[in-house]
Amino acid sequence: MKKQKICVIGDGLSGLTAALVLSNLDIDVDFITKNKQEKKINDPRITAISPTNFKFLNKYLDKKDTKLFWPCKKINLFYEKINQFYNFINFSEDQKNLLYIIKNNDLKKVLLKKIISNEVKKVDTKNSCILFGKKSYAYDLILLCVGRSSKIISEFVGKRFIQKDDKEIALTSMVCHNINISDPRQYFLKEGPLAILPINEKNFSFVWSVSNKLKNRNINDLVYNKLKKILGNKTNININKIITYPISFKFNSIFSKNNSLVLGDGSYNVHPVAGQGFNLIIRDIMKLFQFIEYNQSLGLPIKDSEIIKKFVSSRKPENLLFGLGINLTNSFFKQNKITSPIKDFILSDINKFNFLKEMSIKISDKGIFQSLK
Ligand SMILES: Cc1cc2nc3c(=O)[nH]c(=O)nc-3n(C[C@H](O)[C@H](O)[C@H](O)COP(=O)(O)OP(=O)(O)OC[C@H]3O[C@@H](n4cnc5c(N)ncnc54)[C@H](O)[C@@H]3O)c2cc1C
């Protein structure tokens, strides 16, 4: 059989991971991005990866690169009540690592392999071709990893999507401090959830989801004062430039056409409160890899096969359930005079329910369906 060809478009985490993982199959993988190779990668975010996803990624990384990940054995959740922070749940499991945290810039550098500097203007889904200027290139499978705001995606998806836009933004930056913080923390604050993700004992990144109305306030002061309140007034903190990202829950009902498939933020966006966006994407890539590998083992082609159909039916329900579940959790923690007493009652004893904690750890590590097996 002629060597099959896959085209991966987009150099975000989805495209880089898909290109690296799939290039381990006996397939030609063309990796296409509109960014010039020499252009410095600049993604100031931090990503927390679950142990199962880390194990999967690790198979494709060099040994020295795994040192860039900060392993964490504990996660603590707090909520804000009358200006106090209550630690209502602690996650830990027999000294096992629960998360691996890495700077997106480091992860992208590690994943970056082969770049063709070109911007795809059009995807011809009918003939499985991509177009650069007047030239067209045919592929057996096209993976569109072009993010949430690409024009290609809006043409692909049209108006068929589910969306819940709470008019929120995520504020994120690195913080250098003089105390020791080695494990992640999540604070459910009156303004919105704030995650602290350490990259070593003296530096962490935070992701704070707040109403986009706060954009008009002095964000630097707001973050500085809040972190001082959380970490203690005596703590010295130095905050880098704060970057904002739009957030909303969006789930496209169509993310495949013939031999083209949308992967990553272009297919769905989940709220960053649970740090699951890229973790879901890794699970998608893992599944896609399995289906392609299976077809190859039987000598079956990728093009016009059942791979995309099988992929969509196995991943779509889980990704949708995850997205809705994360939204529900986020709504539960929002400040509300009516529900707050019920919330206080539930949270006061929740740390005693080991089964619930074990289940939460399993689900965020392996996904919903895999943890139920
Ligand atoms: C603040 C914040 C914190 C987060 N933290 C976590 C976390 O801790 N854990 C986790 O699992 N997830 C996390 N996420 C989610 C995760 O970061 C995203 O799901 C992930 O980065 C999406 O990557 P992507 O490649 O799909 O999209 P993008 O990063 O948007 O990449 C798309 C790429 O495609 C390129 N492109 C676009 N159009 C074209 C074209 N026509 N031709 C060629 N290239 C094109 C763009 O230049 C871009 O580089 C977080 C998200 C946010 C906002």
The ligand as an ORCA input file, in Angstrom:
! r2SCAN-3c Opt
* xyz 0 1
  C      -5.929     30.554     31.033
  C      -6.021     29.139     30.574
  C      -5.435     28.113     31.335
  C      -5.520     26.777     30.915
  N      -4.979     25.789     31.711
  C      -5.113     24.498     31.350
  C      -4.597     23.431     32.194
  O      -4.018     23.653     33.259
  N      -4.773     22.138     31.782
  C      -5.408     21.839     30.606
  O      -5.553     20.640     30.286
  N      -5.893     22.820     29.793
  C      -5.765     24.127     30.131
  N      -6.264     25.130     29.308
  C      -6.798     24.766     27.989
  C      -5.677     24.616     26.947
  O      -4.709     25.641     27.097
  C      -6.248     24.692     25.531
  O      -7.271     23.724     25.416
  C      -5.168     24.388     24.487
  O      -4.077     25.275     24.599
  C      -5.789     24.519     23.071
  O      -4.792     24.340     22.106
  P      -5.175     24.347     20.561
  O      -3.947     23.889     19.874
  O      -6.427     23.561     20.325
  O      -5.527     25.862     20.181
  P      -4.590     27.166     20.065
  O      -3.645     27.238     21.209
  O      -5.519     28.316     19.834
  O      -3.708     26.936     18.739
  C      -4.198     27.078     17.434
  C      -3.013     27.341     16.510
  O      -3.435     27.255     15.129
  C      -2.777     28.264     14.357
  N      -3.621     28.568     13.161
  C      -4.828     29.189     13.152
  N      -5.289     29.296     11.882
  C      -4.350     28.709     11.058
  C      -4.243     28.518      9.635
  N      -5.210     28.936      8.817
  N      -3.144     27.887      9.118
  C      -2.153     27.443      9.948
  N      -2.209     27.615     11.321
  C      -3.285     28.231     11.867
  C      -2.683     29.462     15.331
  O      -1.626     30.318     14.960
  C      -2.422     28.758     16.669
  O      -1.030     28.646     16.914
  C      -6.202     26.462     29.715
  C      -6.790     27.494     28.942
  C      -6.714     28.813     29.370
  C      -7.356     29.906     28.543
*
